Amino acid sequence: MARLFINTNEKKSTINRNIYGHFAEHLGRCIYNGIYVGEDSPIPNEKGMRKDVVEALRNIKIPVLRWPGGCFADEYHWKDGIGPKENRKKMVNTHWGGVVEDNSFGTHEFMELCRQLDCEPYINGNVGSGTVQEMSEWVEYLTFDGVSPMAQLRKDNGQEKAWRVKYWGVGNENWGCGGNMRPEYYADLYRRFATYVRNYGENKIYKIACGACDWNYDWTEKLMSIAGHQMDALTLHYYTFPGDDWHKKLSATEFTDEIYYKTLHKALKMDELIANHTHIMNRFDPAHRVGLIVDEWGTWFLVEPGTNPGFLFQQNTMRDAMVAGMTLNIFNKHSDRVVMANLAQTVNVLQAVVLTEGGQMVLTPTYHVFDLFKHHHDARLVHTFAETETIGTEKFTVPHLNASASVNGEGTLTVTMVNPSADKELSVEILFTDMGAKTAKGRILTGGTHDFNGFDSPEKVKITGFDEINLVPGMVSLTLPPCCVMELRIS
């Protein structure tokens, strides 16, 4: 038995819809064949974008998409990806598989994708191998509607009106693949580059500095001290992998209960990381003017047998769904500082929400978790407290109940709950302040810990309705099956 106490009168921060953002890098089959197939493809498309993938992403109300990387961003030169496709320069993607990048998907294609998705673009500029001029001119090309060489070049390439681009990342992982820099050096570079990321007309750019990886608190300390006054947000990267170190990846589909609980135990470290980095940020920014953006997160396992190791293609099981549900609940609870997050990655890479093979498409368990959480977008977080036991193994335990709750403008209470147990159901009493509730409706994703959707079984794991709910004034009682994520809406 677990009890979840919800005080709907204690409304807290607004859950920014961008917490449910995604990330598409030029990596493996994420962009090419995953999202973009070209206009001549037999796969149904609109201006080269796969219609099935776009429709699926629109269904989960994707709010923001980060591009072109990732490590790829700091070797990407944007002028190679504009103009007639037959004239675009080819390059070797040295980070990811050593394949030839033909630059057929560039700035115009990305902005068209965001138009079709009805989402905000988040562009990551090149600091590692680029120049201040290059980044400055990219901003001008995209957003300036006046008379200038870059505005004219954009018009020559078929886009008369400037786009709106709010989110701009100044470099990526500059402590690693983005240049192996010291925090002091990057902080000075950030100040220099960000000076030339200018606002044109009504386009006001939200400048995002490259933040830390995992527990590198010194990076956050130095960045906030040296450059905090010039940034709107700072990033954080954290991946969940069950191996003892980053290099020891384990299978995405074959794992013991010990490895299952170890994965979930490590996923919950996200709460600790956000709290500790926020503590540092609070010393320099007590008003929370600077947002925290977790723009790379998710599981990282061995690639599927027989696939290119540099393509990072992994299957997606109910274990991934548990990680996604628990992590999104953590983001909700830290929405006073966390203003955006971007799952790595959207299609065919790491903890993808969509997998494709030729003309086939599969929605992963992680996709369905984002569907279950979409009513939290822009709702107000309310206070929750869970009384629950811990479950797991002798070495690795997690709480039996993981949850968050929000109230939207119409007064509807949305509760998202995770029962991560591999084999134990959980009776739950949800006690909430009197709100005159008359209805309680549920949707649930559940299955065995190893279950996944393959191209021969695309709906093995899917959302179903849940009506075994007992509603009385001020309380809901129900039983969560093992290994499940549930959305409960009370109104």
Kinemage of the C-alpha trace (Angstrom):
@kinemage 1
@onewidth
@group {chain A} dominant
@subgroup {mainchain}
@vectorlist {calphas} color= white
{ca met a 1} P 0.000 0.000 0.000
{ca ala a 2} L 1.134 3.542 -0.829
{ca arg a 3} L -0.443 6.908 -0.153
{ca leu a 4} L -0.022 9.961 -2.349
{ca phe a 5} L -0.982 13.277 -0.751
{ca ile a 6} L -1.766 16.133 -3.146
{ca asn a 7} L -2.403 19.706 -2.038
{ca thr a 8} L -4.092 21.343 -5.021
{ca asn a 9} L -4.197 24.633 -3.104
{ca glu a 10} L -0.381 24.757 -2.987
{ca lys a 11} L 0.300 25.705 -6.576
{ca lys a 12} L 3.962 26.015 -7.380
{ca ser a 13} L 5.913 26.699 -10.586
{ca thr a 14} L 4.512 26.410 -14.083
{ca ile a 15} L 5.665 23.264 -15.865
{ca asn a 16} L 7.182 24.667 -19.045
{ca arg a 17} L 5.996 22.619 -22.013
{ca asn a 18} L 9.598 22.674 -23.284
{ca ile a 19} L 10.487 20.155 -20.563
{ca tyr a 20} L 8.945 17.667 -23.006
{ca gly a 21} L 11.329 18.630 -25.804
{ca his a 22} L 13.340 16.456 -28.175
{ca phe a 23} L 16.714 16.349 -29.887
{ca ala a 24} L 17.588 15.447 -33.492
{ca glu a 25} L 21.264 15.166 -34.383
{ca his a 26} L 22.993 14.244 -37.611
{ca leu a 27} L 23.722 10.849 -36.132
{ca gly a 28} L 22.968 7.445 -37.634
{ca arg a 29} L 19.432 7.297 -39.002
{ca cys a 30} L 17.910 10.050 -36.890
{ca ile a 31} L 17.689 12.718 -39.601
{ca tyr a 32} L 18.236 10.750 -42.794
{ca asn a 33} L 15.675 7.959 -43.281
{ca gly a 34} L 14.293 8.624 -39.836
{ca ile a 35} L 12.835 12.112 -40.299
{ca tyr a 36} L 13.976 13.167 -43.765
{ca val a 37} L 13.694 10.928 -46.814
{ca gly a 38} L 13.748 13.548 -49.598
{ca glu a 39} L 10.934 14.598 -51.874
{ca asp a 40} L 11.587 11.809 -54.383
{ca ser a 41} L 11.183 9.015 -51.825
{ca pro a 42} L 8.374 6.458 -52.264
{ca ile a 43} L 7.777 6.869 -48.522
{ca pro a 44} L 4.915 9.387 -48.120
{ca asn a 45} L 6.422 12.756 -47.327
{ca glu a 46} L 5.805 16.471 -47.359
{ca lys a 47} L 8.798 18.398 -48.663
{ca gly a 48} L 10.980 15.419 -47.773
{ca met a 49} L 9.705 14.956 -44.194
{ca arg a 50} L 8.150 11.580 -43.401
{ca lys a 51} L 4.429 12.132 -42.893
{ca asp a 52} L 4.067 9.245 -40.442
{ca val a 53} L 6.863 10.515 -38.200
{ca val a 54} L 5.593 14.109 -38.289
{ca glu a 55} L 2.068 12.970 -37.429
{ca ala a 56} L 3.350 10.854 -34.532
{ca leu a 57} L 5.398 13.724 -33.093
{ca arg a 58} L 2.512 16.164 -33.449
{ca asn a 59} L 0.333 13.745 -31.475
{ca ile a 60} L 2.583 14.072 -28.419
{ca lys a 61} L 2.640 17.845 -28.938
{ca ile a 62} L 6.414 18.112 -29.367
{ca pro a 63} L 7.134 21.652 -28.141
{ca val a 64} L 10.773 22.232 -29.122
{ca leu a 65} L 13.391 20.422 -31.215
{ca arg a 66} L 17.153 20.791 -30.772
{ca trp a 67} L 19.415 20.586 -33.874
{ca pro a 68} L 22.004 19.909 -35.442
{ca gly a 69} L 23.750 18.350 -32.393
{ca gly a 70} L 25.242 17.210 -30.152
{ca cys a 71} L 28.845 16.635 -31.016
{ca phe a 72} L 27.946 17.162 -34.668
{ca ala a 73} L 27.097 20.815 -33.948
{ca asp a 74} L 30.719 21.709 -33.281
{ca glu a 75} L 31.888 20.436 -36.649
{ca tyr a 76} L 28.871 21.748 -38.580
{ca his a 77} L 29.322 24.763 -40.855
{ca trp a 78} L 25.882 26.024 -41.711
{ca lys a 79} L 26.713 27.557 -45.106
{ca asp a 80} L 27.462 24.028 -46.379
{ca gly a 81} L 23.786 23.199 -45.880
{ca ile a 82} L 22.042 25.966 -47.846
{ca gly a 83} L 21.391 26.597 -51.525
{ca pro a 84} L 20.733 24.048 -54.301
{ca lys a 85} L 21.276 20.554 -52.941
{ca glu a 86} L 23.459 19.524 -55.857
{ca asn a 87} L 25.910 22.304 -54.975
{ca arg a 88} L 26.163 21.608 -51.249
{ca lys a 89} L 29.490 20.458 -49.888
{ca lys a 90} L 29.881 16.909 -48.668
{ca met a 91} L 31.762 16.102 -45.464
{ca val a 92} L 32.697 13.108 -43.342
{ca asn a 93} L 30.758 12.809 -40.108
{ca thr a 94} L 33.813 12.044 -37.999
{ca his a 95} L 31.891 11.765 -34.733
{ca trp a 96} L 29.220 9.334 -35.841
{ca gly a 97} L 30.152 6.367 -37.991
{ca gly a 98} L 32.528 8.054 -40.427
{ca val a 99} L 29.769 8.266 -43.053
{ca val a 100} L 29.445 10.946 -45.722
{ca glu a 101} L 27.156 13.812 -44.777
{ca asp a 102} L 25.785 15.336 -47.980
{ca asn a 103} L 24.164 18.335 -46.219
{ca ser a 104} L 20.855 17.782 -48.015
{ca phe a 105} L 19.160 18.494 -44.677
{ca gly a 106} L 20.209 21.972 -43.620
{ca thr a 107} L 18.824 25.205 -42.226
{ca his a 108} L 15.837 25.549 -44.564
{ca glu a 109} L 14.895 21.898 -44.120
{ca phe a 110} L 15.100 22.128 -40.336
{ca met a 111} L 12.920 25.206 -40.232
{ca glu a 112} L 10.423 23.481 -42.526
{ca leu a 113} L 10.387 20.491 -40.178
{ca cys a 114} L 9.648 22.760 -37.212
{ca arg a 115} L 6.839 24.373 -39.211
{ca gln a 116} L 5.279 20.989 -39.908
{ca leu a 117} L 5.676 19.945 -36.280
{ca asp a 118} L 4.408 23.326 -35.034
{ca cys a 119} L 7.292 23.408 -32.565
{ca glu a 120} L 9.985 25.866 -31.539
{ca pro a 121} L 13.435 25.486 -33.154
{ca tyr a 122} L 16.435 25.248 -30.839
{ca ile a 123} L 19.644 25.701 -32.815
{ca asn a 124} L 23.055 24.809 -31.435
{ca gly a 125} L 25.840 26.958 -32.872
{ca asn a 126} L 29.418 25.873 -33.539
{ca val a 127} L 31.959 27.105 -31.003
{ca gly a 128} L 34.382 24.164 -31.133
{ca ser a 129} L 35.507 24.562 -34.757
{ca gly a 130} L 33.565 27.641 -35.826
{ca thr a 131} L 34.073 31.376 -35.645
{ca val a 132} L 32.236 34.276 -34.077
{ca gln a 133} L 31.511 35.605 -37.567
{ca glu a 134} L 30.044 32.281 -38.683
{ca met a 135} L 27.626 32.125 -35.753
{ca ser a 136} L 26.726 35.794 -36.024
{ca glu a 137} L 25.950 35.445 -39.712
{ca trp a 138} L 23.779 32.375 -39.104
{ca val a 139} L 21.641 34.376 -36.677
{ca glu a 140} L 21.425 37.198 -39.228
{ca tyr a 141} L 20.551 34.772 -42.054
{ca leu a 142} L 17.723 33.273 -40.047
{ca thr a 143} L 16.198 36.255 -38.282
{ca phe a 144} L 17.043 39.581 -39.987
{ca asp a 145} L 14.359 41.074 -42.219
{ca gly a 146} L 16.284 44.162 -43.323
{ca val a 147} L 18.903 44.813 -45.973
{ca ser a 148} L 22.111 42.845 -45.433
{ca pro a 149} L 24.275 40.280 -47.201
{ca met a 150} L 22.893 37.385 -45.107
{ca ala a 151} L 19.276 38.481 -45.465
{ca gln a 152} L 19.772 38.714 -49.227
{ca leu a 153} L 21.414 35.273 -49.295
{ca arg a 154} L 18.402 33.815 -47.508
{ca lys a 155} L 16.072 35.431 -50.024
{ca asp a 156} L 18.191 34.137 -52.900
{ca asn a 157} L 17.703 30.662 -51.428
{ca gly a 158} L 13.935 30.985 -51.506
{ca gln a 159} L 12.976 32.303 -48.052
{ca glu a 160} L 11.775 35.878 -48.397
{ca lys a 161} L 10.634 36.450 -44.812
{ca ala a 162} L 12.921 35.954 -41.832
{ca trp a 163} L 12.126 33.149 -39.407
{ca arg a 164} L 11.600 33.433 -35.684
{ca val a 165} L 14.277 31.548 -33.717
{ca lys a 166} L 14.166 32.041 -29.965
{ca tyr a 167} L 16.486 29.358 -28.570
{ca trp a 168} L 20.178 29.503 -29.427
{ca gly a 169} L 22.875 27.301 -27.945
{ca val a 170} L 26.395 28.734 -27.885
{ca gly a 171} L 28.373 25.521 -28.265
{ca asn a 172} L 27.829 21.968 -27.054
{ca glu a 173} L 29.817 19.784 -24.640
{ca asn a 174} L 32.750 22.155 -24.896
{ca trp a 175} L 34.335 20.312 -21.969
{ca gly a 176} L 34.574 17.275 -24.309
{ca cys a 177} L 33.790 16.760 -28.002
{ca gly a 178} L 33.185 20.493 -28.406
{ca gly a 179} L 36.832 21.394 -27.827
{ca asn a 180} L 38.080 19.851 -24.534
{ca met a 181} L 38.051 23.283 -22.933
{ca arg a 182} L 38.571 24.391 -19.360
{ca pro a 183} L 35.532 26.133 -17.828
{ca glu a 184} L 37.336 29.479 -17.550
{ca tyr a 185} L 38.321 29.356 -21.216
{ca tyr a 186} L 34.845 28.389 -22.419
{ca ala a 187} L 33.238 31.040 -20.189
{ca asp a 188} L 35.322 33.736 -21.873
{ca leu a 189} L 34.552 32.294 -25.304
{ca tyr a 190} L 30.858 32.213 -24.432
{ca arg a 191} L 30.926 35.888 -23.509
{ca arg a 192} L 32.597 36.700 -26.813
{ca phe a 193} L 30.335 34.570 -29.031
{ca ala a 194} L 27.139 35.544 -27.207
{ca thr a 195} L 27.905 39.232 -27.752
{ca tyr a 196} L 27.380 38.701 -31.474
{ca val a 197} L 24.264 36.554 -31.166
{ca arg a 198} L 22.099 39.585 -31.776
{ca asn a 199} L 18.403 40.334 -31.616
{ca tyr a 200} L 16.930 41.524 -34.909
{ca gly a 201} L 13.537 43.212 -34.973
{ca glu a 202} L 11.019 41.387 -32.814
{ca asn a 203} L 13.111 38.214 -32.631
{ca lys a 204} L 14.462 38.045 -29.077
{ca ile a 205} L 17.023 35.281 -28.623
{ca tyr a 206} L 17.221 33.192 -25.480
{ca lys a 207} L 20.955 32.539 -25.134
{ca ile a 208} L 21.956 29.132 -23.843
{ca ala a 209} L 25.439 28.419 -22.472
{ca cys a 210} L 27.048 24.981 -22.520
{ca gly a 211} L 26.767 23.603 -19.016
{ca ala a 212} L 28.143 20.616 -17.188
{ca cys a 213} L 28.080 16.870 -17.622
{ca asp a 214} L 26.887 14.833 -14.653
{ca trp a 215} L 28.664 15.804 -11.404
{ca asn a 216} L 31.032 18.438 -12.810
{ca tyr a 217} L 29.945 21.095 -10.315
{ca asp a 218} L 33.124 23.122 -10.850
{ca trp a 219} L 31.990 23.822 -14.438
{ca thr a 220} L 28.683 25.252 -13.208
{ca glu a 221} L 30.466 27.302 -10.539
{ca lys a 222} L 32.902 28.839 -13.016
{ca leu a 223} L 30.306 29.464 -15.743
{ca met a 224} L 27.858 31.186 -13.424
{ca ser a 225} L 30.652 33.247 -11.861
{ca ile a 226} L 32.221 34.429 -15.119
{ca ala a 227} L 29.348 34.504 -17.611
{ca gly a 228} L 26.088 34.050 -15.721
{ca his a 229} L 25.024 37.647 -16.293
{ca gln a 230} L 25.193 37.140 -20.091
{ca met a 231} L 23.205 33.915 -20.346
{ca asp a 232} L 19.506 33.081 -20.217
{ca ala a 233} L 20.069 29.400 -19.502
{ca leu a 234} L 22.738 26.828 -18.720
{ca thr a 235} L 22.635 23.206 -19.897
{ca leu a 236} L 23.154 19.874 -18.143
{ca his a 237} L 23.776 16.447 -19.720
{ca tyr a 238} L 23.110 13.153 -17.974
{ca tyr a 239} L 22.732 9.692 -19.503
{ca thr a 240} L 21.566 6.563 -17.695
{ca phe a 241} L 23.602 3.430 -18.382
{ca pro a 242} L 23.772 0.354 -16.160
{ca gly a 243} L 27.467 -0.392 -16.670
{ca asp a 244} L 29.998 0.565 -14.022
{ca asp a 245} L 31.445 3.261 -16.264
{ca trp a 246} L 30.539 5.072 -19.487
{ca his a 247} L 32.501 2.678 -21.692
{ca lys a 248} L 30.862 -0.508 -20.369
{ca lys a 249} L 27.517 -0.515 -22.139
{ca leu a 250} L 25.063 -3.389 -21.645
{ca ser a 251} L 22.251 -4.784 -23.783
{ca ala a 252} L 19.050 -2.810 -24.321
{ca thr a 253} L 16.859 -5.925 -24.283
{ca glu a 254} L 18.704 -8.634 -22.323
{ca phe a 255} L 19.104 -7.844 -18.629
{ca thr a 256} L 18.611 -9.370 -15.205
{ca asp a 257} L 16.433 -7.959 -12.438
{ca glu a 258} L 19.638 -6.720 -10.795
{ca ile a 259} L 20.567 -4.727 -13.916
{ca tyr a 260} L 16.958 -3.546 -14.280
{ca tyr a 261} L 16.912 -2.019 -10.808
{ca lys a 262} L 20.448 -0.694 -11.190
{ca thr a 263} L 19.309 1.198 -14.297
{ca leu a 264} L 16.350 2.743 -12.475
{ca his a 265} L 18.495 3.549 -9.425
{ca lys a 266} L 20.926 5.456 -11.637
{ca ala a 267} L 18.101 7.223 -13.492
{ca leu a 268} L 16.893 8.685 -10.193
{ca lys a 269} L 20.291 10.383 -9.784
{ca met a 270} L 18.824 13.066 -12.061
{ca asp a 271} L 17.048 14.492 -9.009
{ca glu a 272} L 20.323 14.818 -7.097
{ca leu a 273} L 22.098 16.393 -10.060
{ca ile a 274} L 19.433 19.010 -10.690
{ca ala a 275} L 19.236 19.872 -6.994
{ca asn a 276} L 23.007 20.290 -6.633
{ca his a 277} L 23.518 22.301 -9.824
{ca thr a 278} L 20.513 24.437 -8.861
{ca his a 279} L 22.087 25.059 -5.443
{ca ile a 280} L 25.186 26.481 -7.149
{ca met a 281} L 23.101 28.538 -9.564
{ca asn a 282} L 21.054 29.934 -6.665
{ca arg a 283} L 24.147 31.523 -5.139
{ca phe a 284} L 24.721 33.592 -8.267
{ca asp a 285} L 21.097 33.868 -9.378
{ca pro a 286} L 18.693 33.723 -6.421
{ca ala a 287} L 15.876 35.129 -8.558
{ca his a 288} L 16.082 32.125 -10.918
{ca arg a 289} L 16.499 34.351 -13.966
{ca val a 290} L 18.818 31.775 -15.563
{ca gly a 291} L 17.049 28.566 -16.546
{ca leu a 292} L 18.482 25.067 -16.381
{ca ile a 293} L 18.098 23.062 -19.602
{ca val a 294} L 18.721 19.302 -19.548
{ca asp a 295} L 19.160 19.144 -23.298
{ca glu a 296} L 20.580 15.618 -23.409
{ca trp a 297} L 19.164 12.833 -21.253
{ca gly a 298} L 18.056 9.237 -21.614
{ca thr a 299} L 19.296 5.661 -21.577
{ca trp a 300} L 22.443 4.506 -23.352
{ca phe a 301} L 22.912 0.816 -24.091
{ca leu a 302} L 24.765 -1.357 -26.596
{ca val a 303} L 23.668 -0.931 -30.198
{ca glu a 304} L 21.487 -3.648 -31.694
{ca pro a 305} L 23.532 -6.576 -33.058
{ca gly a 306} L 24.592 -6.124 -36.674
{ca thr a 307} L 24.163 -2.340 -36.739
{ca asn a 308} L 26.830 0.336 -37.161
{ca pro a 309} L 28.272 1.048 -33.674
{ca gly a 310} L 28.510 4.729 -34.575
{ca phe a 311} L 24.772 4.935 -35.287
{ca leu a 312} L 23.707 4.303 -31.650
{ca phe a 313} L 20.567 2.402 -32.668
{ca gln a 314} L 19.097 0.612 -29.644
{ca gln a 315} L 15.771 -1.067 -28.959
{ca asn a 316} L 13.409 0.452 -26.395
{ca thr a 317} L 11.740 -1.659 -23.695
{ca met a 318} L 9.434 -1.050 -20.766
{ca arg a 319} L 12.610 -0.446 -18.759
{ca asp a 320} L 13.120 2.684 -20.881
{ca ala a 321} L 9.516 3.677 -20.183
{ca met a 322} L 10.199 3.471 -16.444
{ca val a 323} L 13.259 5.715 -16.847
{ca ala a 324} L 11.269 8.200 -18.937
{ca gly a 325} L 8.329 8.361 -16.533
{ca met a 326} L 10.477 8.799 -13.423
{ca thr a 327} L 12.695 11.399 -15.116
{ca leu a 328} L 9.784 13.478 -16.391
{ca asn a 329} L 8.281 13.471 -12.893
{ca ile a 330} L 11.635 14.753 -11.604
{ca phe a 331} L 11.677 17.542 -14.197
{ca asn a 332} L 8.136 18.544 -13.235
{ca lys a 333} L 9.134 18.826 -9.574
{ca his a 334} L 12.121 21.022 -10.480
{ca ser a 335} L 10.204 23.231 -12.909
{ca asp a 336} L 11.076 26.300 -10.845
{ca arg a 337} L 14.552 26.039 -12.421
{ca val a 338} L 14.276 23.458 -15.235
{ca val a 339} L 12.781 25.271 -18.214
{ca met a 340} L 13.553 22.792 -20.992
{ca ala a 341} L 14.732 19.230 -21.503
{ca asn a 342} L 15.516 17.337 -24.705
{ca leu a 343} L 15.373 13.554 -24.854
{ca ala a 344} L 18.230 11.951 -26.784
{ca gln a 345} L 17.108 11.299 -29.439
{ca thr a 346} L 13.928 11.625 -31.488
{ca val a 347} L 14.220 8.822 -34.078
{ca asn a 348} L 16.406 5.686 -34.346
{ca val a 349} L 19.080 6.886 -31.888
{ca leu a 350} L 19.491 6.042 -28.181
{ca gln a 351} L 16.193 6.331 -26.265
{ca ala a 352} L 14.167 7.204 -29.346
{ca val a 353} L 10.424 7.762 -29.327
{ca val a 354} L 10.139 6.501 -32.914
{ca leu a 355} L 11.934 3.728 -34.816
{ca thr a 356} L 11.835 3.342 -38.587
{ca glu a 357} L 12.894 0.701 -41.086
{ca gly a 358} L 12.226 1.594 -44.704
{ca gly a 359} L 8.557 2.521 -44.886
{ca gln a 360} L 7.744 1.004 -41.490
{ca met a 361} L 7.448 2.986 -38.283
{ca val a 362} L 7.190 1.849 -34.661
{ca leu a 363} L 6.208 3.901 -31.612
{ca thr a 364} L 8.353 2.921 -28.640
{ca pro a 365} L 7.275 2.565 -24.993
{ca thr a 366} L 9.065 5.878 -24.355
{ca tyr a 367} L 6.848 7.530 -26.986
{ca his a 368} L 3.771 6.426 -25.091
{ca val a 369} L 5.131 7.897 -21.852
{ca phe a 370} L 5.365 11.307 -23.534
{ca asp a 371} L 1.755 10.834 -24.652
{ca leu a 372} L 0.694 10.113 -21.057
{ca phe a 373} L 2.477 13.227 -19.753
{ca lys a 374} L 1.334 15.767 -22.352
{ca his a 375} L -1.404 17.255 -20.148
{ca his a 376} L 1.305 18.613 -17.830
{ca his a 377} L 2.359 21.087 -20.564
{ca asp a 378} L 2.153 24.620 -19.126
{ca ala a 379} L 0.076 23.458 -16.139
{ca arg a 380} L 0.836 24.485 -12.547
{ca leu a 381} L 2.798 22.033 -10.437
{ca val a 382} L 1.063 21.215 -7.146
{ca his a 383} L 2.595 19.818 -3.984
{ca thr a 384} L 2.764 16.026 -3.664
{ca phe a 385} L 4.117 13.717 -1.011
{ca ala a 386} L 4.312 9.934 -1.358
{ca glu a 387} L 4.323 7.456 1.509
{ca thr a 388} L 5.747 4.312 -0.060
{ca glu a 389} L 8.161 1.471 0.553
{ca thr a 390} L 11.302 0.791 -1.473
{ca ile a 391} L 11.693 -2.134 -3.845
{ca gly a 392} L 14.550 -3.710 -5.780
{ca thr a 393} L 17.525 -5.858 -4.888
{ca glu a 394} L 19.974 -5.891 -2.020
{ca lys a 395} L 22.262 -3.406 -3.825
{ca phe a 396} L 19.815 -1.283 -5.808
{ca thr a 397} L 16.474 0.027 -4.602
{ca val a 398} L 13.952 2.595 -5.796
{ca pro a 399} L 10.691 3.943 -4.336
{ca his a 400} L 7.691 1.747 -5.181
{ca leu a 401} L 5.735 4.843 -6.223
{ca asn a 402} L 7.049 7.772 -8.266
{ca ala a 403} L 4.644 10.615 -9.081
{ca ser a 404} L 4.006 14.260 -9.860
{ca ala a 405} L 0.819 16.311 -10.273
{ca ser a 406} L -0.368 19.517 -11.896
{ca val a 407} L -3.531 21.558 -12.328
{ca asn a 408} L -4.423 23.196 -15.647
{ca gly a 409} L -6.359 26.394 -16.306
{ca glu a 410} L -9.692 24.554 -16.257
{ca gly a 411} L -8.973 23.099 -12.831
{ca thr a 412} L -8.320 19.538 -13.982
{ca leu a 413} L -5.796 17.664 -11.852
{ca thr a 414} L -3.335 15.484 -13.779
{ca val a 415} L -1.388 12.879 -11.825
{ca thr a 416} L 1.347 10.805 -13.458
{ca met a 417} L 2.491 7.738 -11.551
{ca val a 418} L 5.130 5.072 -12.098
{ca asn a 419} L 5.153 1.642 -10.473
{ca pro a 420} L 8.674 0.482 -11.395
{ca ser a 421} L 8.410 -2.918 -9.734
{ca ala a 422} L 9.289 -5.792 -12.027
{ca asp a 423} L 6.673 -8.065 -10.451
{ca lys a 424} L 4.640 -6.387 -7.681
{ca glu a 425} L 1.361 -4.542 -8.081
{ca leu a 426} L 0.754 -1.538 -5.844
{ca ser a 427} L -2.433 -0.417 -4.120
{ca val a 428} L -2.517 3.381 -4.003
{ca glu a 429} L -4.695 5.842 -2.120
{ca ile a 430} L -4.545 9.344 -3.568
{ca leu a 431} L -5.765 11.975 -1.123
{ca phe a 432} L -6.294 15.478 -2.453
{ca thr a 433} L -7.765 18.729 -1.192
{ca asp a 434} L -11.453 19.191 -1.859
{ca met a 435} L -11.984 20.301 -5.429
{ca gly a 436} L -15.500 18.993 -6.002
{ca ala a 437} L -14.177 16.222 -8.214
{ca lys a 438} L -16.830 14.201 -10.017
{ca thr a 439} L -14.798 12.169 -12.506
{ca ala a 440} L -11.493 10.299 -12.547
{ca lys a 441} L -10.214 8.871 -15.817
{ca gly a 442} L -7.059 6.894 -16.376
{ca arg a 443} L -4.763 5.757 -19.166
{ca ile a 444} L -1.994 3.246 -18.603
{ca leu a 445} L 1.094 1.746 -20.228
{ca thr a 446} L 2.138 -1.587 -18.799
{ca gly a 447} L 3.951 -4.778 -19.725
{ca gly a 448} L 6.847 -7.020 -18.837
{ca thr a 449} L 10.161 -5.301 -18.155
{ca his a 450} L 11.645 -6.758 -21.378
{ca asp a 451} L 8.654 -6.008 -23.634
{ca phe a 452} L 9.215 -3.789 -26.668
{ca asn a 453} L 7.578 -2.910 -29.965
{ca gly a 454} L 9.290 -4.485 -32.954
{ca phe a 455} L 8.517 -4.118 -36.631
{ca asp a 456} L 6.823 -7.526 -36.518
{ca ser a 457} L 4.900 -6.629 -33.337
{ca pro a 458} L 4.421 -2.832 -33.411
{ca glu a 459} L 1.654 -2.711 -30.784
{ca lys a 460} L 2.844 -5.171 -28.187
{ca val a 461} L 3.178 -2.255 -25.777
{ca lys a 462} L 0.562 0.467 -26.039
{ca ile a 463} L -1.638 2.762 -23.982
{ca thr a 464} L -4.977 1.411 -22.845
{ca gly a 465} L -7.826 2.891 -20.862
{ca phe a 466} L -7.941 2.293 -17.121
{ca asp a 467} L -11.301 2.420 -15.360
{ca glu a 468} L -10.727 0.402 -12.188
{ca ile a 469} L -10.808 3.597 -10.156
{ca asn a 470} L -12.760 4.264 -6.973
{ca leu a 471} L -13.535 7.956 -6.496
{ca val a 472} L -14.979 9.295 -3.263
{ca pro a 473} L -14.839 12.890 -1.990
{ca gly a 474} L -11.184 13.847 -1.579
{ca met a 475} L -9.766 10.434 -2.432
{ca val a 476} L -9.074 8.042 -5.299
{ca ser a 477} L -8.036 4.447 -4.749
{ca leu a 478} L -6.683 2.103 -7.399
{ca thr a 479} L -4.167 -0.662 -7.957
{ca leu a 480} L -1.194 -0.151 -10.267
{ca pro a 481} L 0.048 -3.289 -12.048
{ca pro a 482} L 3.794 -4.010 -12.085
{ca cys a 483} L 6.012 -2.076 -14.483
{ca cys a 484} L 3.555 0.618 -15.480
{ca val a 485} L 3.199 4.325 -16.137
{ca met a 486} L -0.234 5.834 -15.577
{ca glu a 487} L -1.966 9.130 -16.247
{ca leu a 488} L -4.915 9.950 -13.986
{ca arg a 489} L -7.084 12.992 -14.690
{ca ile a 490} L -9.436 14.169 -11.964
{ca ser a 491} L -12.036 16.900 -12.528
